[in-house]
Amino acid sequence: VTAGSIVVPYGHVVGNEKWRGSEVAQKLQGKVRLIFEDGLGLVDFHLPNRTCILFISEADLVAGDEFKRRLVKFRNASSLRGIVIVEKTQISDQYYLGVQKLVVLELGMVLLPVANQGEASQLIIQLVSFCVREQSRDRGANPFLGKQRARPAEPAVLQAVQHIPGIGKTKALLLLQRFGSIHRLCNASIPELEQVVGQTAAQQIYTF
């Protein structure tokens, strides 16, 4: 949050100093331009396009509630787009549902589970390349037509919606086109949901 005004060039990642020498940092080297900074505050990795990663490790989950305070602080103090990556292992699996409820339903942020730090680095690389594609598309777009076009759903958000039982890619796309964000989807009523996906799926989404 302290680095809220930071502008990350496309193809670069600014990492919190505490991750220097970690597995996730080693796997990022050579794939993106990784720069370490002290004083990034609550954020672990800053990506281009005002997106940042908050990484919750297996150790964080087992250690207690400190990571929850960090997420709430970030949500309250930042206008950046935060994506939460959680290390979901056999040890930390029991805590995952609680984290999912907090991140997705209460804070309205994107949550992506990974098996280990290597998988987390692959995900960060994908998100950086997505930012590059998004930027080149925006640069070539007609500024007068930009507002009329519906923006395609981000892969991370789309993936998060598909975690809802009974929701495949098609329904997830329809829901995101209609509601625009996970936060608005979480606050939708059953009748609103029924208009998009029908009665059974609407009930499943609402319950979830």
MOVENZI-V33578 format. One record per pair of residues at least 6 apart in sequence whose C-alpha atoms are under 8 Angstrom apart, sorted by the first residue. I is the first residue (numbers start at 1). J is the second residue. D is the distance in whole Angstrom. If there is no record, write none. Layout:
i = <I:I>
j = <J:J>
d = <D:D>
//
This chain:
i = <1:1:1:1:1:1:1:2:2:2:2:3:3:3:4:4:4:7:7:8:8:8:8:8:8:9:10:10:10:10:11:11:11:11:11:11:12:12:12:12:12:12:12:13:13:13:13:13:13:13:13:13:14:14:14:14:14:14:14:15:15:15:15:15:15:15:16:16:16:16:16:16:16:16:17:17:17:17:19:19:20:23:23:24:24:24:24:25:25:27:27:27:28:28:28:28:31:32:42:42:42:42:43:43:43:43:44:44:44:44:45:45:45:46:46:47:47:47:48:48:49:50:50:51:51:51:51:52:52:52:52:53:53:53:53:54:54:54:54:54:55:55:55:55:56:56:56:56:56:57:57:58:58:58:58:58:58:60:60:61:61:61:62:62:71:72:75:75:82:82:83:83:83:83:84:84:84:84:84:85:85:85:85:85:86:86:86:86:87:87:87:87:87:88:88:88:88:88:89:89:100:103:103:103:104:104:104:104:105:105:107:108:108:108:109:109:110:110:110:110:111:112:112:114:150:153:153:153:157:157:158:158:158:158:161:161:161:162:162:162:164:164:164:165:165:165:166:166:167:171:174:174:175:175:175:175:176:176:178:179:186:188:189:190:190:190:190:191:193:193:194:194>
j = <40:41:42:43:74:77:78:39:40:41:42:39:40:41:78:79:80:48:50:14:46:47:48:49:50:48:48:128:131:132:32:33:48:128:129:132:32:33:34:35:47:48:128:32:33:34:35:45:46:47:48:128:34:35:36:37:45:46:47:34:35:36:37:44:45:46:36:37:38:39:40:43:44:45:36:37:38:39:25:44:36:117:118:117:118:120:121:34:121:118:121:122:34:121:122:125:125:125:54:70:71:74:52:53:54:74:52:53:54:55:52:53:54:52:53:53:127:128:128:131:131:80:81:80:81:82:83:80:81:82:83:82:83:84:85:71:82:83:84:85:84:85:86:87:67:84:85:86:87:86:87:86:87:88:89:91:92:66:67:67:92:95:92:95:103:107:82:107:109:110:109:110:111:112:103:109:110:111:112:111:112:113:114:120:111:112:113:114:113:114:115:116:117:96:113:114:115:116:115:116:111:109:110:111:110:111:182:183:183:186:183:182:183:186:182:183:156:157:160:182:160:156:160:120:177:173:176:177:181:182:169:172:173:176:167:172:182:168:169:172:204:205:208:204:205:208:201:204:201:197:196:197:185:193:196:197:182:185:196:185:206:206:206:199:202:203:206:202:199:202:201:202>
d = <7:6:6:7:6:7:6:7:6:6:8:8:6:7:7:8:7:7:7:7:7:6:5:7:8:6:6:7:7:6:6:6:7:6:7:7:6:5:6:8:7:7:8:7:6:5:6:7:6:5:7:8:6:5:6:7:6:5:7:7:6:5:6:6:4:6:6:5:6:7:6:7:5:6:5:5:5:8:6:8:7:6:7:5:6:7:5:8:7:6:6:8:7:6:8:7:7:7:8:6:8:7:7:6:5:8:8:6:5:6:6:5:7:4:6:8:8:6:7:6:6:5:6:6:5:6:7:7:6:5:6:6:5:6:7:8:7:6:5:6:6:5:6:8:7:7:6:5:6:6:5:8:5:7:7:7:6:8:6:7:6:7:7:8:8:7:8:7:6:7:6:5:6:8:8:7:6:5:6:6:5:6:7:7:7:6:5:6:6:5:6:6:7:7:6:6:5:8:6:8:7:6:7:7:6:7:7:8:7:6:8:6:4:8:7:7:7:6:7:8:7:7:7:6:8:7:7:8:8:7:8:6:7:8:7:6:7:6:6:6:8:7:7:7:8:8:7:7:7:7:7:8:7:8:7:8:8:8:8:6:8:8:7:8:6:7:6:8:8:5:8:5>
//
